[in-house]
Amino acid sequence: MGRRFSFFAWAGGKSSARWTDFRRLLILLGGVIALVVVVALARRVWWHGSDHDHEIGPHGGIIVAINDDDPHYHAEFKMEDDGRIRVFLSAEKPEQVVEVKPQIMIARAMVPGDGEARSIVLRPAEVMSAEPKNTSQFWGRITPDLVGRKFTLKVEGLEIENRKFDFAVASGEASDAPERSQAAAAFERDLVLKPRGAYTQEDINASGRDIPSLKYKDVRTRHSTRPKRGDRLCPVSRIKADARITWVVRGKTYQFCCPPCVVDFVALAKDRPDDIVAPEDLVSKQ
C-alpha cells in the first residue's frame, strides 16, 4: 500500500517519488499556461498597439492600428518617392475596406531635431464635388526635403461611425535619403515649370519660376478646417487658404493652404482642366 498523500509534505518536497513526479507535472503545466498567457498578451499589445511597424499591407504600405478596442480599425500608409502620401482604411484585416464620409484630416510631421511640427493636410482621394461620396482612401503630400527622412506622422480627427480617432505612423530613414529628396524636388520642378493643358508659360512666369517647396520654405502653415463665412478656400483641400501662399493658373491667382497643394493643383490643371474652379468661386459660404 502506498503512502498517503500529505499536502504539507508535498509542498515541502518530502513526498514519494510518485507525488514528486506529479508536482513536477503541475509545475510544468503551470509554466506552459503562463507562457501561453504572456504570448497572448504580447500578441494583443503588438496587434492592437499604435504602430504595427514593418507590417506591409496589400498596397505595399505600412499598417498601423487606429484604435485598440472594438470595432478595430487600421490604416495603411504608403509614401511615394514623389512626396505623395496615400492612406487606406480597413477593419480588423487589411483587406476589409472601411468607408467613411468625406472629410479633411490634419497630420503633423515631427522630425527629430526640428523644434516645430509641420502641418500636412490629408484629403479624400475623390475630387470634391457637390455630391460627395464615402471613401476609404485619403491623399496628402510632403515637401521634397522630407522624402526618405525619418519622421513621425500624427493624424488627428479621423471620424469613423461618429467617433474621432488620432493615430500615428513612423517612417524609416532611407539609406539614400538625399538622392530621394533630390528626385522628389526634380519631380516638382518638372511639374510646375513646364506648361501643359490649362497651365501656361505665362502662369509660370507670373508665379516666379520657382518650385512651391522652395518659394514658401520659410512659411509655417497652420491648417484650419473650419473656415469662416467669406474666407478664401484652397482649391485642393477646400479648407481655409493662406493669403501668403499664392500661384497663378490659367491667368488667375489662387490662394492655397500649403505649398504641396500648389503641386497637386497644377497637376489637376494639366490633366483635368475641366475640373478647375475659378478663384472667385472658392469662398466659404458657411
C-alpha positions as CSV (number, residue, x, y, z in Angstrom):
1,M,0.0,0.0,0.0
2,G,1.4,3.4,-0.9
3,R,1.9,6.2,1.5
4,R,-1.0,8.6,2.0
5,F,-0.6,12.0,0.3
6,S,0.2,14.9,2.7
7,F,-0.2,18.4,1.2
8,F,2.4,19.8,3.7
9,A,4.9,17.1,2.9
10,W,4.3,17.6,-0.8
11,A,4.7,21.4,-0.5
12,G,7.9,20.8,1.4
13,G,9.3,18.4,-1.2
14,K,9.0,15.4,1.2
15,S,6.7,13.3,-0.8
16,S,7.1,9.9,-2.5
17,A,8.5,9.6,-6.0
18,R,5.0,9.3,-7.3
19,W,3.9,12.6,-5.9
20,T,7.2,14.3,-6.7
21,D,6.6,13.4,-10.4
22,F,3.0,14.7,-10.0
23,R,4.3,18.0,-8.6
24,R,6.8,18.4,-11.4
25,L,4.0,17.8,-13.9
26,L,1.9,20.5,-12.2
27,I,4.8,22.9,-12.3
28,L,5.4,22.1,-16.0
29,L,1.7,22.7,-16.8
30,G,1.7,25.9,-14.9
31,G,4.8,27.1,-16.8
32,V,3.1,26.3,-20.1
33,I,-0.1,28.1,-19.2
34,A,1.9,31.1,-18.0
35,L,3.9,31.1,-21.3
36,V,0.6,31.0,-23.3
37,V,-0.8,33.9,-21.3
38,V,2.4,36.0,-21.8
39,V,2.4,35.3,-25.6
40,A,-1.3,36.1,-25.9
41,L,-0.8,39.4,-24.0
42,A,2.2,40.3,-26.1
43,R,0.3,39.5,-29.3
44,R,-2.6,41.7,-28.2
45,V,-0.3,44.6,-27.4
46,W,1.5,44.1,-30.7
47,W,-1.6,43.7,-32.8
48,H,-3.7,46.3,-31.1
49,G,-0.9,48.7,-30.4
50,S,-0.3,52.1,-32.1
51,D,2.2,51.3,-34.7
52,H,2.3,47.9,-36.5
53,D,5.7,48.9,-37.8
54,H,7.1,46.8,-40.6
55,E,3.8,45.0,-41.3
56,I,3.2,45.5,-45.0
57,G,-0.3,46.0,-46.3
58,P,-2.0,45.0,-49.6
59,H,-1.0,48.3,-51.2
60,G,2.7,48.0,-50.2
61,G,2.5,50.5,-47.3
62,I,2.9,50.2,-43.5
63,I,0.0,49.0,-41.4
64,V,-0.8,50.9,-38.2
65,A,-3.6,50.5,-35.7
66,I,-6.1,53.3,-35.4
67,N,-7.6,52.2,-32.1
68,D,-7.3,49.3,-29.6
69,D,-10.9,48.5,-28.9
70,D,-13.8,47.0,-30.9
71,P,-14.6,47.5,-33.7
72,H,-10.9,47.6,-34.5
73,Y,-9.7,49.8,-37.4
74,H,-6.4,50.0,-39.3
75,A,-4.7,52.5,-41.7
76,E,-2.2,51.6,-44.3
77,F,0.3,54.4,-45.1
78,K,2.1,54.4,-48.4
79,M,4.7,57.2,-49.0
80,E,5.6,57.6,-52.7
81,D,9.0,58.8,-53.9
82,D,7.4,62.0,-55.4
83,G,6.2,63.0,-51.9
84,R,2.6,61.8,-52.1
85,I,1.1,60.1,-49.1
86,R,-1.7,57.5,-49.5
87,V,-3.9,56.3,-46.6
88,F,-6.1,53.3,-46.9
89,L,-8.7,52.5,-44.2
90,S,-9.5,48.9,-43.2
91,A,-11.1,46.9,-40.4
92,E,-9.6,44.1,-38.4
93,K,-8.0,42.6,-41.5
94,P,-6.3,44.9,-44.1
95,E,-8.4,43.5,-46.9
96,Q,-11.6,44.5,-45.1
97,V,-12.2,48.0,-46.5
98,V,-13.8,50.7,-44.3
99,E,-15.6,53.6,-45.9
100,V,-16.1,56.9,-44.1
101,K,-17.8,60.1,-45.0
102,P,-15.5,62.6,-47.0
103,Q,-13.5,64.7,-44.5
104,I,-10.3,66.5,-44.1
105,M,-7.7,65.3,-41.7
106,I,-4.7,67.3,-40.4
107,A,-1.4,65.4,-39.9
108,R,1.7,66.7,-38.2
109,A,5.1,65.6,-39.2
110,M,7.6,65.5,-36.3
111,V,11.2,65.4,-37.5
112,P,13.9,64.5,-34.9
113,G,15.8,67.7,-34.2
114,D,13.2,70.0,-35.6
115,G,11.6,72.3,-33.0
116,E,8.3,72.6,-34.7
117,A,5.9,70.1,-36.3
118,R,4.9,70.5,-39.9
119,S,1.3,70.6,-40.8
120,I,0.1,68.4,-43.6
121,V,-3.4,68.0,-44.9
122,L,-5.0,64.7,-45.9
123,R,-8.0,64.8,-48.1
124,P,-10.3,62.3,-49.8
125,A,-8.9,60.6,-52.8
126,E,-12.0,61.5,-54.8
127,V,-12.3,65.0,-56.3
128,M,-14.5,67.2,-54.1
129,S,-18.0,67.6,-55.7
130,A,-21.5,68.8,-54.9
131,E,-22.5,65.2,-54.0
132,P,-19.5,63.8,-52.1
133,K,-19.3,60.0,-51.8
134,N,-17.9,58.0,-48.9
135,T,-14.3,57.0,-49.3
136,S,-11.7,54.6,-47.9
137,Q,-8.7,56.4,-49.3
138,F,-7.0,59.7,-48.5
139,W,-4.2,61.6,-50.1
140,G,-1.6,64.1,-49.0
141,R,1.8,65.3,-49.9
142,I,5.0,66.1,-48.1
143,T,7.7,68.5,-49.3
144,P,10.8,67.0,-51.0
145,D,13.1,67.6,-48.1
146,L,11.1,65.1,-46.0
147,V,11.2,62.3,-48.6
148,G,13.4,59.5,-47.4
149,R,13.9,61.1,-43.9
150,K,12.8,59.7,-40.6
151,F,9.8,61.4,-39.1
152,T,6.6,60.6,-37.2
153,L,3.3,61.5,-38.8
154,K,0.5,62.1,-36.3
155,V,-3.0,62.2,-37.8
156,E,-5.8,64.0,-35.9
157,G,-9.5,63.8,-36.1
158,L,-10.4,60.9,-38.3
159,E,-14.1,60.3,-38.0
160,I,-15.5,56.7,-38.2
161,E,-19.1,56.0,-37.3
162,N,-19.4,59.3,-35.3
163,R,-16.2,58.5,-33.3
164,K,-13.0,60.6,-33.6
165,F,-9.6,59.0,-33.7
166,D,-6.0,60.2,-33.5
167,F,-3.2,57.8,-34.5
168,A,0.4,57.9,-35.8
169,V,2.9,56.2,-38.1
170,A,6.7,56.4,-38.1
171,S,8.7,56.5,-41.3
172,G,12.0,54.9,-41.5
173,E,15.0,56.7,-42.8
174,A,16.3,55.5,-46.2
175,S,20.0,55.0,-46.8
176,D,19.7,57.0,-50.0
177,A,17.6,59.8,-48.4
178,P,19.5,62.7,-50.1
179,E,19.0,61.1,-53.5
180,R,15.3,60.5,-52.9
181,S,14.8,64.1,-51.7
182,Q,16.6,65.4,-54.9
183,A,14.4,63.2,-57.1
184,A,11.2,64.5,-55.4
185,A,12.4,68.1,-56.0
186,A,13.1,67.2,-59.6
187,F,9.6,65.8,-60.0
188,E,8.1,69.0,-58.5
189,R,10.3,71.2,-60.8
190,D,9.3,69.2,-63.9
191,L,5.6,69.5,-63.0
192,V,5.4,73.2,-62.1
193,L,7.9,74.7,-64.5
194,K,6.6,73.1,-67.7
195,P,3.4,74.2,-69.3
196,R,0.6,71.9,-70.4
197,G,-3.1,71.8,-70.6
198,A,-4.6,74.8,-68.7
199,Y,-1.2,75.7,-67.2
200,T,0.7,78.1,-69.4
201,Q,4.1,79.6,-69.6
202,E,2.6,82.9,-68.7
203,D,1.3,81.3,-65.4
204,I,4.9,80.0,-64.7
205,N,6.4,83.4,-65.3
206,A,3.8,85.2,-63.1
207,S,4.4,82.7,-60.3
208,G,8.1,83.5,-60.1
209,R,9.7,80.5,-62.0
210,D,10.4,78.7,-58.7
211,I,9.0,75.5,-57.2
212,P,6.5,75.9,-54.3
213,S,8.5,74.0,-51.7
214,L,11.4,76.4,-52.1
215,K,9.4,79.6,-52.7
216,Y,7.5,79.1,-49.5
217,K,10.0,77.1,-47.4
218,D,10.0,79.7,-44.6
219,V,6.2,79.8,-44.4
220,R,5.0,77.7,-41.5
221,T,1.4,76.7,-42.4
222,R,-1.4,76.2,-39.9
223,H,-4.3,74.4,-41.4
224,S,-7.8,75.5,-40.4
225,T,-10.6,73.0,-41.2
226,R,-13.3,75.4,-40.1
227,P,-13.2,78.4,-42.4
228,K,-15.5,81.3,-41.6
229,R,-18.0,82.8,-44.0
230,G,-16.2,84.8,-46.6
231,D,-12.8,83.1,-46.2
232,R,-10.9,82.2,-49.3
233,L,-10.6,78.4,-49.8
234,C,-7.8,76.3,-51.1
235,P,-8.8,74.8,-54.5
236,V,-7.4,71.4,-53.5
237,S,-8.3,70.8,-49.8
238,R,-11.3,73.3,-49.8
239,I,-10.2,74.5,-46.3
240,K,-9.2,78.0,-45.4
241,A,-6.4,79.3,-47.7
242,D,-3.3,81.1,-46.5
243,A,-3.0,84.5,-48.3
244,R,0.8,84.2,-48.2
245,I,0.7,81.1,-50.5
246,T,-0.4,82.0,-54.0
247,W,0.0,80.6,-57.5
248,V,-1.2,81.7,-60.9
249,V,-3.1,79.1,-63.0
250,R,-5.0,80.0,-66.2
251,G,-4.1,83.6,-65.7
252,K,-5.8,83.8,-62.3
253,T,-4.3,84.0,-58.8
254,Y,-5.2,81.3,-56.4
255,Q,-4.6,81.0,-52.6
256,F,-3.6,77.7,-51.1
257,C,-3.5,76.2,-47.6
258,C,0.1,74.9,-48.1
259,P,2.8,74.5,-50.8
260,P,2.1,70.8,-51.6
261,C,-1.5,71.7,-52.6
262,V,0.0,74.0,-55.3
263,V,1.8,71.0,-56.8
264,D,-1.5,68.9,-56.8
265,F,-3.5,71.8,-58.3
266,V,-1.0,72.3,-61.2
267,A,-1.2,68.6,-61.9
268,L,-5.0,68.9,-62.0
269,A,-4.8,71.9,-64.3
270,K,-2.6,69.9,-66.7
271,D,-4.5,66.6,-66.6
272,R,-8.1,67.6,-66.0
273,P,-8.5,71.3,-66.9
274,D,-12.3,71.0,-66.9
275,D,-12.2,70.4,-63.1
276,I,-10.6,73.7,-62.4
277,V,-12.8,76.1,-60.3
278,A,-12.4,79.8,-60.7
279,P,-10.8,81.5,-57.6
280,E,-13.8,83.8,-57.1
281,D,-15.9,80.7,-56.6
282,L,-13.6,79.5,-53.8
283,V,-15.2,81.4,-50.9
284,S,-16.7,79.9,-47.8
285,K,-20.4,80.3,-47.6
286,Q,-20.7,78.8,-44.1
